[in-house]
Amino acid sequence: MSEQTPPPGGADDAEVLALAAKLFDLARDGDAAGLAAYVDAGAPADLANERGDTLLMLAAYHGHADAVRALIERGADPNRANDHGQTPLAGAVFKGVTEVVDALLAGGADPAAGAPSALEAARMFGRAELLARFGAA
């Protein structure tokens, strides 16, 4: 008897969705070790939700520098924008989390990427210390 592929919408889809939800929760919670383990085991470093928010975006927005570093070390794109054109760096600027900003910059994030960009966000929110980090005034 031959193996059959499960029909779409079956248990396999539910398991994949549950795993994705778990990964997004790990990013929001800043579980760097958990994220690293899943990505090392084959989960996509740039996994994105229905709004285009990647694991890196969620970790950055929620202020988790260690998780940001772990994801970037595993190939997450620090300049990937979500469906609204926002980048992880712009999210970190909005939240004012300097350690996350520094981790993203060290990982290659471009302050001019996105709309609004991190540069524009820093100007908008009067974050002169972050503009200085970007080499802008």
N, C-alpha and C positions, 0 to 999 in steps of 0.2 A: 504494500500500500504506500502511495507516495504522500509526501508532506504537502500540505496546502498552505498558501499564504493567508493569514487572517484577513478578513474583510476590513476595508477602511472604517474607522470609527469604532474598532473593537478594543479589546483590553490593552493591546499594545499602544494605541493612541492615548488612552487614559494614563498609562504608565509614563509615557514620554511627557505628557502635559504635567503630571505630578512631579516628575524629575525637574522639569524646567521651572516650575513654581518653587521648588526647593532651592534651586540655584539662585533664583532671584531673591529669595529670602536670605540666603547666605550672603549675598552681596549687600543687601540692605543692612544686615546685622554686622557686616564687617568680618566675617569668618574667613580670614585669609587662608588658613590651613585647609579648611573644607573646600573652598573654591579651588585652591591649588591641586588638591587631590582629585577632584572631579575633572578639571581641565587636563591634568596629567593622564587621567584614565580615558580621555577622548572627548570630553564635552567641549563644545566650541568656545574659545576664549571670547569671541564676539557675539555670543548668544544674545538675541534681542527680544524684547516683549512686543506686544501688539502696538505699542507707541514708538517703537524703534529704540527704546532705552536699552542699552547694553548692560551687561554685568558691571563693566567699568563705570558707566554713567551712574548706576545705582550706588555703587560703592563710593564714588566721588561725591555725589550729591549728599549722601548720608554721613560724610566726614571720616571715611575709613582709609587712611593712608596706607596701612599695611596690606589691605586687600587690593588697593589700587596698584601698589608695587607688584604684588603677586600676579595679578592679571596681566600687567604690562610685560613682566618677565616671561610670561607664557604666550605672548603674541597678541594681546588685545590692542586694538588700534586706538591710541589716545586722541585721535582727531575725528573719529567716527561720530557724526551728528545723528541725533534722533530725528523723528519725523517732523519736528518743529524747527530743525536747523540748529539745535543747541548741542554743544560739545560737553564732554565731561569737565573740561577746564572752565568753561563758562558757568557750569553748575557749581563748581567749587568756589568760583569768584562770588557768585550770588550768595552762597552760604557763608562766605568769608572764612573758609578753613585753609589757613596758610600751609599747613603740613601737607594737605592733599594737593594744593596748587604746586608746591615744590616737587612732590612725587610725580605729578603729571608732566611738569616741565622737564624733570630729569629723564622721563620716559619718552620725550620727543613731542609733547603737545605743542601745538602752534597757537599762540595767543590771538592770531588774526583769523583763525578758522571759525566757521559757524556764523550764525545770524540770530541774535546778536553774538558777536565774537566775545571772547574773554576780555579783550581790550575795551570794547564798547561797554561791556557790563561793568568793568572796573571804573570806567569814567562815569557811567550812569549812577553808580552807587558811591562815588567819591572814595574809592579805595586806593589812595595814593601809594600806600606801601606795596600793593600788588602791581600797580603800574610800574613802579620802580623795578620790581622783579622781572617785568616784561621788557625792561629797557625803554619804556615810554614815559612821557610826561603828560 
